[in-house]
Amino acid sequence: MLELKEVSFAIRKDGEDVPLVDRVSIRVPKGHFMAIVGPSGCGKTTLLKTIAGLNPESGGALFWDGRDLSKEGDFSPSEIGYVPQFSIAYDPLTVDESVEAATRLRVRCEDTEELDQRIDRVLEETGLRPISDRRVKVLSGGQKRRLGLAMELVSDPKLLLCDEVTSGLDPRSEREIVRLMYDLSRKDGRIVLSVTHSLAHLELYDSILVLHEGRVAFHGPPDQMTHYFSVNDTEEIYPRLATQPSERWHSSWQKHSESYQKMMDKNRARLMNTGELIVPAAPGADEPAESKDVALPGFFTQFATLLSRRWRIFFRDRGQVFLQLAIILIFPVLVTIFSEKASGNIRRFSDTRSDDLMAEIQEQQSVRSDQAKVGSAISGIIMFQVVLLSLMGSNNSAREIAGERPIYEKEKFGGLRPSAYLTSKVAFLACLVIGQSLWMAFFVNFFGTFRGDFIQHAGFLLLVNAAMTAICLAVSSLMRTAEQASLLSIYLVGFQLPLSGAVLALPESVEIFTRPFISAYWAWSGSVEALQTQVHDAVKSVIDTSLSAQEACLYALGAHIVVALIATWAGARRPQWD
């Protein structure tokens, strides 16, 4: 049984506590199908999230099978299923792949046979078997709602919370979904709570909870609603609620609640006597129930599932694949177009001193001219590679977490370990970073020549790409929307060039504060230090910015990566439900 006793949830606004859910008290027995209805903004979804534990109650207590959830721990992931308003499946995947991934992330199966049986059972229960090979993006609204239910049923939850799963559906699809939820409530004593704004198909529910401004205005059988509110039709209930303040409706309900509870108890007894409702025996009875919590899969199972799913989504997104190929192919070509200027010879000063002063001056001017021409070109080409790889890093990860945040939060609620999720992201992005960086280094060196230690230069290109990828992944983890993450990541890349000092030296008073945070500077400086002596001198002759030792550059880029991953971890662990 689920029981709420004077449960409240309030937010702080303008220095005062504003209750969104106010002193809600209800009892919901096993095998019960209840609708939560009320005008927009009355607290329906807020109450559902409070029951789920997403909103910490500010007053009262919630009990599940006699267990005080506020004192004895929240629901285990297998006890509860939560179907939010948004889609919890990825468009490129098929129905079967979506259910399989949900099962692998939430249920520890002994073998493949058990996994297949669980998937087949859920597809059968929700009527999705005939369309199991269809991609999510081509499903209708009703089919997506069925898929959302299926992905929650893989762990056999005893409490299923559904938030507006019928909104936006045509009347036929709405009735089919309500009927499906009704059937689900009749299996294994499952409680199903459905938040809905619609007042259609109420006859399928065992009880209706009507909220008004966060307070209970009614909780009883659906056939008693019109009588209680003194209206002729259920569509008149919402206008009727607006005629009195919520406190008056709540006070009135408290006077009549016991009589309506007795009606619901009688209806429940009748359904059990006729066999329409079968509730498994509770533990401790003559025939103890054999239900037990479904064990969560281990870290490596979740990691492997997430990584496999991410690659599958990547290769099915043609736009993303073409973009990555275009970047990998075009960016190195852009660099090589300008590399010819960096291949020129740098004349040396003559070992013998000339007696002709004019000839010596001309020689110095020629050498300095060569140094300026070649040094400037090499410095610019190195920075060009660094900035392009920074741009690749931004493209790799700016939307990686923020773009799928709602799905991630939902999967985390269902038992997904943030560590497994973050590790899968790092593994996926590491493959992109290594491929992009090494290809850039080898391509440019093959069609041009890096006039220094190629291995060190390639290492710095790899590190700057990894650093910017990690930084933008942290941004993606900390931002609430993909648009915010993308915009901030673009700004970060945009400031790499001017703040690096490679083109125009910054004042020392500014440089000392900006340099530690500019990945492009450390990769550029480390690569310049890897140049041959004569070429290195040529570059130094045309720049005003001081260079740092290679060890310092390595440590700085490594620190960028580590700090960014720590920030990503913090953002991934922090709840960000809307």
C-alpha positions as CSV (number, residue, x, y, z in Angstrom):
1,M,0.0,0.0,0.0
2,L,1.1,3.6,-0.7
3,E,0.0,6.1,1.9
4,L,0.6,9.8,2.1
5,K,0.0,11.6,5.4
6,E,-0.2,15.4,5.3
7,V,2.5,15.5,2.5
8,S,3.6,19.0,1.5
9,F,6.1,20.4,-0.9
10,A,7.1,24.1,-1.0
11,I,9.5,26.2,-2.9
12,R,11.2,29.4,-1.7
13,K,10.0,32.5,-3.5
14,D,10.7,36.1,-2.6
15,G,11.8,35.0,0.9
16,E,8.7,33.0,1.6
17,D,7.7,29.4,1.4
18,V,5.1,28.8,-1.4
19,P,3.4,25.4,-1.1
20,L,2.9,23.6,-4.4
21,V,1.5,20.5,-2.7
22,D,-0.3,21.2,0.6
23,R,-1.2,18.6,3.2
24,V,-2.2,15.7,0.8
25,S,-3.4,12.6,2.6
26,I,-4.4,9.5,0.6
27,R,-4.3,5.7,0.8
28,V,-3.8,3.7,-2.4
29,P,-4.0,-0.1,-2.0
30,K,-2.3,-2.7,-4.2
31,G,-3.8,-3.4,-7.6
32,H,-5.3,0.1,-7.7
33,F,-5.5,2.4,-10.7
34,M,-5.8,6.1,-9.8
35,A,-6.0,9.3,-11.8
36,I,-4.7,12.6,-10.6
37,V,-6.6,15.4,-12.2
38,G,-7.1,19.1,-11.8
39,P,-6.7,22.4,-13.6
40,S,-3.3,23.4,-15.1
41,G,-0.9,24.4,-12.4
42,C,-2.7,22.7,-9.5
43,G,0.3,20.5,-8.6
44,K,-0.4,17.2,-10.3
45,T,3.1,16.6,-11.7
46,T,4.6,18.1,-8.5
47,L,2.7,15.6,-6.4
48,L,3.8,12.7,-8.7
49,K,7.5,13.8,-8.4
50,T,7.1,14.1,-4.6
51,I,5.8,10.5,-4.5
52,A,8.7,9.4,-6.7
53,G,11.2,11.1,-4.5
54,L,12.3,13.7,-7.1
55,N,10.9,16.4,-4.9
56,P,11.8,16.1,-1.2
57,E,8.7,16.6,0.9
58,S,8.8,19.6,3.1
59,G,6.2,18.2,5.5
60,G,4.3,15.0,6.2
61,A,5.4,11.4,5.5
62,L,5.1,8.8,2.7
63,F,4.7,5.2,3.5
64,W,5.2,2.2,1.2
65,D,4.1,-1.2,2.5
66,G,4.4,0.3,6.0
67,R,7.9,1.6,5.4
68,D,8.5,5.3,6.1
69,L,10.3,6.4,3.0
70,S,11.7,9.6,4.6
71,K,13.3,7.6,7.4
72,E,14.0,4.1,6.0
73,G,15.2,5.0,2.5
74,D,13.6,5.8,-0.9
75,F,12.1,3.3,-3.3
76,S,14.6,0.9,-4.8
77,P,15.0,1.4,-8.6
78,S,13.1,-1.9,-9.2
79,E,10.1,-1.0,-7.0
80,I,9.1,2.1,-9.0
81,G,8.6,3.0,-12.6
82,Y,8.2,6.6,-13.7
83,V,7.0,7.5,-17.2
84,P,7.6,11.3,-17.8
85,Q,5.9,13.6,-20.2
86,F,8.9,13.6,-22.6
87,S,10.1,10.6,-24.7
88,I,12.6,8.4,-23.0
89,A,13.9,6.7,-26.1
90,Y,16.4,7.6,-28.8
91,D,14.9,8.3,-32.2
92,P,17.6,6.3,-34.2
93,L,17.0,3.1,-32.2
94,T,14.3,0.5,-32.9
95,V,11.6,-0.4,-30.4
96,D,13.3,-3.7,-29.6
97,E,16.7,-2.0,-29.2
98,S,15.2,0.6,-26.9
99,V,13.6,-2.1,-24.6
100,E,16.7,-4.2,-24.7
101,A,18.9,-1.3,-23.6
102,A,16.5,-0.4,-20.8
103,T,16.5,-4.0,-19.6
104,R,20.3,-4.3,-19.7
105,L,20.6,-1.0,-17.7
106,R,18.1,-1.9,-15.1
107,V,18.0,-5.7,-14.7
108,R,20.7,-8.2,-14.0
109,C,19.9,-11.2,-16.2
110,E,21.6,-14.5,-15.6
111,D,21.8,-15.3,-19.4
112,T,20.7,-14.2,-22.8
113,E,17.6,-16.5,-22.6
114,E,16.3,-14.6,-19.5
115,L,17.0,-11.3,-21.2
116,D,15.1,-12.3,-24.3
117,Q,12.2,-13.7,-22.3
118,R,11.8,-10.4,-20.3
119,I,12.0,-8.3,-23.5
120,D,9.4,-10.5,-25.2
121,R,7.0,-10.4,-22.3
122,V,7.1,-6.6,-22.0
123,L,6.6,-6.2,-25.8
124,E,3.6,-8.5,-25.6
125,E,2.1,-6.8,-22.6
126,T,2.3,-3.4,-24.3
127,G,1.2,-4.5,-27.7
128,L,4.5,-3.5,-29.3
129,R,5.6,-6.9,-30.7
130,P,4.3,-6.2,-34.3
131,I,6.3,-3.0,-34.5
132,S,9.4,-4.1,-32.6
133,D,11.7,-3.5,-35.6
134,R,10.5,0.1,-36.3
135,R,12.6,3.1,-35.4
136,V,11.4,5.3,-32.6
137,K,11.4,8.4,-34.9
138,V,8.6,6.9,-37.1
139,L,6.3,5.9,-34.2
140,S,3.0,7.6,-33.6
141,G,2.3,9.5,-30.3
142,G,0.4,6.5,-28.9
143,Q,3.1,4.1,-29.9
144,K,5.7,6.2,-28.2
145,R,3.7,6.2,-25.0
146,R,3.4,2.4,-25.1
147,L,7.2,2.3,-25.6
148,G,7.7,4.5,-22.6
149,L,5.6,2.2,-20.5
150,A,7.4,-0.9,-21.9
151,M,10.8,0.6,-20.9
152,E,9.6,1.0,-17.3
153,L,8.0,-2.5,-17.1
154,V,11.3,-4.3,-17.7
155,S,12.1,-4.2,-14.0
156,D,8.5,-5.3,-12.9
157,P,7.8,-2.2,-10.8
158,K,5.2,-2.5,-8.1
159,L,4.4,1.2,-8.4
160,L,4.1,2.8,-11.8
161,L,3.8,6.6,-12.1
162,C,2.6,8.1,-15.4
163,D,2.8,11.8,-16.1
164,E,0.5,13.0,-18.8
165,V,1.0,9.9,-21.0
166,T,-2.3,10.6,-22.7
167,S,-1.7,14.3,-23.6
168,G,-1.8,15.2,-27.2
169,L,-3.4,11.9,-28.3
170,D,-6.5,11.4,-30.4
171,P,-9.5,10.0,-28.5
172,R,-9.0,6.4,-29.7
173,S,-5.3,6.3,-28.8
174,E,-6.0,8.0,-25.4
175,R,-8.5,5.3,-24.6
176,E,-6.1,2.5,-25.6
177,I,-3.4,3.9,-23.4
178,V,-5.8,4.3,-20.4
179,R,-7.0,0.7,-21.0
180,L,-3.4,-0.5,-21.1
181,M,-2.6,1.2,-17.8
182,Y,-5.8,-0.4,-16.4
183,D,-4.6,-3.8,-17.4
184,L,-1.2,-3.2,-16.0
185,S,-2.7,-2.4,-12.6
186,R,-4.5,-5.8,-12.6
187,K,-1.2,-7.7,-12.7
188,D,0.8,-8.6,-9.6
189,G,-0.9,-6.1,-7.4
190,R,0.7,-3.2,-9.2
191,I,-0.3,0.4,-8.3
192,V,-0.7,2.7,-11.3
193,L,-1.0,6.5,-10.8
194,S,-1.7,8.5,-13.8
195,V,-1.6,12.3,-14.0
196,T,-3.9,13.6,-16.6
197,H,-5.7,16.8,-17.5
198,S,-8.3,14.9,-19.5
199,L,-11.6,13.9,-17.8
200,A,-12.4,11.3,-20.4
201,H,-12.5,7.5,-19.7
202,L,-12.7,8.1,-16.0
203,E,-14.8,4.9,-15.6
204,L,-11.7,2.8,-16.1
205,Y,-10.1,4.2,-13.0
206,D,-10.6,2.8,-9.5
207,S,-10.4,6.3,-8.0
208,I,-10.0,9.9,-8.9
209,L,-7.8,12.4,-7.0
210,V,-8.8,16.0,-7.7
211,L,-6.3,18.6,-6.8
212,H,-7.0,22.4,-6.6
213,E,-4.0,24.7,-5.9
214,G,-2.0,21.9,-4.4
215,R,-4.8,20.7,-2.1
216,V,-7.1,17.7,-2.2
217,A,-10.6,18.6,-3.3
218,F,-11.8,15.0,-3.8
219,H,-10.6,11.4,-3.8
220,G,-13.2,8.8,-4.5
221,P,-14.9,6.6,-7.1
222,P,-15.3,8.2,-10.5
223,D,-19.1,7.7,-10.5
224,Q,-19.4,9.9,-7.4
225,M,-17.5,13.0,-8.7
226,T,-20.5,14.7,-10.3
227,H,-22.6,14.2,-7.2
228,Y,-19.9,15.5,-4.9
229,F,-19.3,18.7,-6.9
230,S,-23.0,19.1,-7.7
231,V,-22.5,19.2,-11.5
232,N,-24.2,17.4,-14.3
233,D,-21.1,16.5,-16.3
234,T,-17.4,16.0,-15.4
235,E,-16.4,18.8,-17.8
236,E,-18.1,21.2,-15.4
237,I,-15.8,20.2,-12.5
238,Y,-12.9,22.5,-13.3
239,P,-15.1,25.7,-13.6
240,R,-16.8,24.6,-10.4
241,L,-13.5,24.4,-8.6
242,A,-12.8,28.0,-9.5
243,T,-15.9,29.2,-7.6
244,Q,-14.3,28.6,-4.2
245,P,-10.8,29.0,-2.7
246,S,-8.8,25.7,-2.4
247,E,-8.8,25.9,1.4
248,R,-12.6,25.7,1.5
249,W,-12.6,22.7,-0.9
250,H,-10.0,21.0,1.2
251,S,-11.9,21.6,4.5
252,S,-15.0,20.3,2.9
253,W,-13.2,17.2,1.7
254,Q,-11.8,16.4,5.1
255,K,-15.4,16.2,6.5
256,H,-16.5,13.7,3.8
257,S,-13.3,11.7,3.1
258,E,-14.1,8.7,5.4
259,S,-17.4,8.0,3.7
260,Y,-15.8,8.0,0.3
261,Q,-13.0,5.8,1.5
262,K,-15.6,3.2,2.6
263,M,-17.1,3.3,-0.9
264,M,-13.7,2.6,-2.5
265,D,-13.1,-0.3,0.0
266,K,-16.5,-1.8,-0.9
267,N,-15.7,-1.5,-4.6
268,R,-12.3,-3.2,-4.0
269,A,-13.9,-6.0,-2.1
270,R,-16.4,-6.6,-4.8
271,L,-13.7,-6.7,-7.5
272,M,-11.7,-9.2,-5.5
273,N,-14.8,-11.4,-4.9
274,T,-15.6,-11.5,-8.6
275,G,-12.0,-12.2,-9.6
276,E,-11.6,-9.0,-11.6
277,L,-8.8,-8.0,-9.2
278,I,-6.2,-10.5,-8.0
279,V,-3.7,-9.2,-5.5
280,P,-0.7,-11.5,-4.5
281,A,-0.5,-12.5,-0.9
282,A,1.6,-10.2,1.3
283,P,4.8,-11.6,2.9
284,G,3.9,-13.4,6.1
285,A,0.6,-14.8,4.8
286,D,-0.1,-18.5,4.3
287,E,1.2,-18.3,0.8
288,P,4.0,-15.7,0.9
289,A,4.6,-13.7,-2.2
290,E,7.8,-14.6,-4.1
291,S,8.3,-11.2,-5.4
292,K,11.7,-9.7,-4.7
293,D,13.6,-6.7,-5.8
294,V,15.2,-7.1,-9.2
295,A,19.0,-6.8,-8.9
296,L,20.7,-4.0,-10.8
297,P,23.4,-4.9,-13.4
298,G,27.0,-4.2,-12.6
299,F,29.1,-1.3,-13.6
300,F,30.7,-3.0,-16.6
301,T,27.3,-4.2,-18.0
302,Q,25.9,-0.7,-17.8
303,F,29.1,0.7,-19.3
304,A,29.1,-1.7,-22.2
305,T,25.4,-1.2,-22.9
306,L,25.8,2.6,-23.0
307,L,28.9,2.6,-25.2
308,S,27.4,0.1,-27.6
309,R,24.2,2.2,-27.8
310,R,26.2,5.4,-28.3
311,W,28.1,4.0,-31.3
312,R,24.9,2.6,-32.8
313,I,23.2,6.1,-32.5
314,F,26.3,7.8,-34.0
315,F,26.4,5.6,-37.1
316,R,22.7,5.9,-37.7
317,D,22.8,9.7,-37.5
318,R,23.9,10.4,-41.1
319,G,24.2,14.1,-40.5
320,Q,26.6,13.6,-37.6
321,V,28.7,11.0,-39.6
322,F,28.9,13.3,-42.6
323,L,29.9,16.2,-40.4
324,Q,32.6,14.2,-38.7
325,L,34.0,13.0,-42.1
326,A,33.9,16.5,-43.5
327,I,35.7,17.9,-40.5
328,I,38.4,15.2,-40.6
329,L,38.9,15.6,-44.3
330,I,38.6,19.3,-44.8
331,F,40.4,20.7,-41.8
332,P,43.8,19.1,-42.6
333,V,43.5,20.2,-46.2
334,L,43.0,23.8,-45.0
335,V,46.2,23.6,-43.0
336,T,48.2,22.2,-45.9
337,I,47.1,24.9,-48.2
338,F,49.1,27.4,-46.2
339,S,52.0,25.0,-45.3
340,E,54.0,25.8,-48.4
341,K,55.0,29.1,-46.9
342,A,56.5,27.3,-43.9
343,S,58.7,25.0,-46.1
344,G,61.1,27.7,-47.2
345,N,64.8,27.7,-46.3
346,I,66.2,30.0,-43.6
347,R,69.6,31.3,-44.6
348,R,72.4,31.3,-42.0
349,F,74.8,34.0,-41.1
350,S,78.2,33.6,-42.7
351,D,80.9,32.1,-40.5
352,T,83.4,34.6,-41.9
353,R,83.1,38.3,-41.2
354,S,82.9,40.4,-44.3
355,D,84.9,43.6,-44.7
356,D,82.1,45.0,-46.8
357,L,79.7,46.6,-44.4
358,M,76.9,47.0,-46.9
359,A,77.2,43.3,-47.8
360,E,77.0,42.3,-44.2
361,I,73.9,44.5,-43.6
362,Q,72.2,42.9,-46.7
363,E,73.1,39.5,-45.4
364,Q,71.5,40.3,-42.0
365,Q,68.4,41.7,-43.7
366,S,68.1,38.6,-45.8
367,V,68.4,36.2,-42.9
368,R,65.9,38.2,-40.8
369,S,63.6,38.3,-43.8
370,D,63.7,34.5,-44.1
371,Q,63.2,34.2,-40.4
372,A,60.2,36.5,-40.4
373,K,58.7,34.8,-43.4
374,V,59.2,31.2,-42.3
375,G,58.9,31.8,-38.6
376,S,55.6,33.6,-39.0
377,A,54.2,30.9,-41.3
378,I,55.2,28.0,-39.0
379,S,53.8,29.7,-35.9
380,G,50.6,30.5,-37.7
381,I,50.2,27.0,-39.1
382,I,50.8,25.4,-35.7
383,M,48.2,27.7,-34.1
384,F,45.8,27.0,-37.1
385,Q,46.0,23.2,-36.3
386,V,45.5,23.9,-32.6
387,V,42.5,26.1,-33.1
388,L,40.9,23.7,-35.6
389,L,41.4,20.8,-33.2
390,S,39.9,22.9,-30.4
391,L,36.9,23.5,-32.7
392,M,36.7,19.7,-33.2
393,G,36.7,19.2,-29.5
394,S,33.9,21.6,-29.1
395,N,31.9,19.8,-31.8
396,N,32.6,16.5,-30.2
397,S,31.1,17.1,-26.8
398,A,29.2,20.5,-26.5
399,R,25.8,18.7,-26.8
400,E,26.9,15.2,-25.6
401,I,25.2,15.3,-22.2
402,A,23.0,18.4,-22.3
403,G,21.4,17.1,-25.5
404,E,20.2,13.9,-23.8
405,R,19.9,15.2,-20.3
406,P,16.2,14.3,-19.8
407,I,16.8,10.7,-20.8
408,Y,19.9,10.5,-18.7
409,E,18.1,11.8,-15.6
410,K,15.3,9.3,-16.2
411,E,17.8,6.4,-16.6
412,K,19.7,7.6,-13.5
413,F,16.4,7.5,-11.6
414,G,16.0,3.9,-12.8
415,G,19.4,2.8,-11.3
416,L,22.0,3.9,-13.9
417,R,25.3,4.6,-12.3
418,P,26.7,8.1,-13.1
419,S,30.2,6.5,-13.2
420,A,29.1,4.1,-15.9
421,Y,27.5,6.8,-17.9
422,L,30.5,9.2,-17.7
423,T,33.0,6.4,-18.4
424,S,31.0,5.5,-21.6
425,K,31.1,9.1,-22.7
426,V,34.9,9.4,-22.1
427,A,35.5,6.1,-24.0
428,F,33.4,7.2,-27.0
429,L,34.9,10.7,-27.2
430,A,38.4,9.3,-26.7
431,C,38.0,7.4,-30.0
432,L,37.0,10.6,-31.8
433,V,39.8,12.6,-30.2
434,I,42.5,10.1,-31.1
435,G,41.3,9.7,-34.7
436,Q,40.9,13.4,-35.3
437,S,44.2,14.4,-33.8
438,L,46.5,11.7,-35.3
439,W,44.9,12.1,-38.7
440,M,45.5,15.9,-38.6
441,A,49.2,15.4,-37.5
442,F,49.9,12.6,-40.1
443,F,48.1,14.3,-43.0
444,V,49.8,17.7,-42.5
445,N,53.2,16.1,-42.0
446,F,52.8,13.9,-45.1
447,F,51.8,16.8,-47.4
448,G,54.0,19.2,-45.7
449,T,56.6,18.7,-43.0
450,F,56.7,19.5,-39.3
451,R,60.2,20.9,-38.9
452,G,60.8,19.4,-35.5
453,D,59.9,16.4,-33.3
454,F,56.8,15.0,-35.0
455,I,55.9,12.8,-32.0
456,Q,55.9,15.7,-29.6
457,H,53.9,17.8,-31.9
458,A,51.3,15.1,-32.5
459,G,51.1,14.6,-28.7
460,F,50.3,18.3,-28.1
461,L,47.6,18.2,-30.9
462,L,46.1,15.2,-29.2
463,L,46.2,16.9,-25.8
464,V,44.6,20.1,-26.9
465,N,41.8,18.2,-28.6
466,A,41.3,16.1,-25.5
467,A,41.4,19.2,-23.3
468,M,38.8,21.1,-25.3
469,T,36.6,18.0,-25.6
470,A,36.8,17.5,-21.8
471,I,36.1,21.2,-21.1
472,C,33.1,21.3,-23.4
473,L,31.9,18.0,-22.0
474,A,32.0,19.7,-18.6
475,V,30.0,22.6,-20.0
476,S,27.5,20.2,-21.4
477,S,27.2,18.4,-18.1
478,L,26.6,21.7,-16.1
479,M,24.3,23.5,-18.5
480,R,20.5,22.8,-18.5
481,T,20.0,22.9,-22.2
482,A,21.9,21.9,-25.3
483,E,21.6,25.4,-26.7
484,Q,23.2,26.9,-23.7
485,A,26.0,24.4,-23.8
486,S,26.6,24.9,-27.5
487,L,26.7,28.7,-27.2
488,L,29.2,28.7,-24.3
489,S,31.4,26.2,-26.0
490,I,31.5,28.4,-29.1
491,Y,32.6,31.3,-27.0
492,L,35.3,29.2,-25.3
493,V,36.8,28.2,-28.7
494,G,36.4,31.8,-30.1
495,F,38.6,33.2,-27.3
496,Q,41.3,30.6,-27.7
497,L,43.1,32.5,-30.5
498,P,43.1,36.1,-29.2
499,L,43.9,35.1,-25.6
500,S,46.7,32.7,-26.5
501,G,49.0,35.6,-27.4
502,A,50.3,33.7,-30.4
503,V,49.1,36.4,-32.8
504,L,49.2,39.5,-30.7
505,A,51.0,39.6,-27.3
506,L,48.8,40.5,-24.4
507,P,49.9,42.9,-21.6
508,E,51.7,41.0,-18.9
509,S,49.1,42.2,-16.4
510,V,46.4,40.4,-18.4
511,E,48.4,37.5,-19.6
512,I,49.2,36.2,-16.2
513,F,45.5,35.7,-15.5
514,T,44.4,34.4,-18.9
515,R,47.2,32.1,-19.9
516,P,46.5,29.3,-17.4
517,F,43.1,28.8,-18.8
518,I,43.9,28.8,-22.6
519,S,44.5,25.3,-23.9
520,A,45.5,26.7,-27.3
521,Y,48.5,28.5,-25.8
522,W,49.9,25.5,-24.1
523,A,49.6,23.3,-27.2
524,W,51.0,26.0,-29.5
525,S,53.9,26.7,-27.1
526,G,54.8,23.1,-26.6
527,S,54.8,22.4,-30.3
528,V,57.0,25.5,-31.0
529,E,59.5,24.2,-28.4
530,A,59.6,20.9,-30.3
531,L,60.9,22.7,-33.5
532,Q,64.4,22.4,-34.8
533,T,66.8,24.9,-33.4
534,Q,67.0,27.1,-36.4
535,V,63.3,27.0,-37.0
536,H,62.6,27.6,-33.3
537,D,64.8,30.7,-33.4
538,A,62.9,31.9,-36.5
539,V,59.6,31.6,-34.7
540,K,60.9,33.3,-31.6
541,S,62.2,36.2,-33.7
542,V,58.6,37.1,-34.8
543,I,56.6,36.6,-31.6
544,D,56.4,38.8,-28.6
545,T,54.8,36.2,-26.3
546,S,57.2,34.2,-24.1
547,L,57.1,30.4,-24.5
548,S,56.8,27.8,-21.8
549,A,58.8,24.7,-21.3
550,Q,57.4,21.5,-22.8
551,E,57.0,19.9,-19.3
552,A,54.9,22.9,-18.2
553,C,52.8,22.7,-21.3
554,L,52.1,19.0,-20.7
555,Y,51.2,19.6,-17.1
556,A,48.9,22.5,-18.0
557,L,47.0,20.5,-20.6
558,G,46.8,17.5,-18.3
559,A,45.4,19.7,-15.6
560,H,42.8,21.1,-18.0
561,I,41.6,17.5,-18.8
562,V,41.5,16.4,-15.1
563,V,39.7,19.5,-13.9
564,A,37.2,19.3,-16.7
565,L,36.5,15.7,-16.0
566,I,35.9,16.5,-12.3
567,A,33.5,19.2,-13.3
568,T,31.8,16.8,-15.6
569,W,31.4,14.3,-12.8
570,A,29.9,16.9,-10.6
571,G,27.4,18.0,-13.2
572,A,26.5,14.4,-14.1
573,R,25.7,13.6,-10.4
574,R,23.7,16.7,-9.8
575,P,19.9,16.2,-10.4
576,Q,18.6,18.4,-13.2
577,W,15.0,17.5,-13.6
578,D,12.8,20.2,-15.1
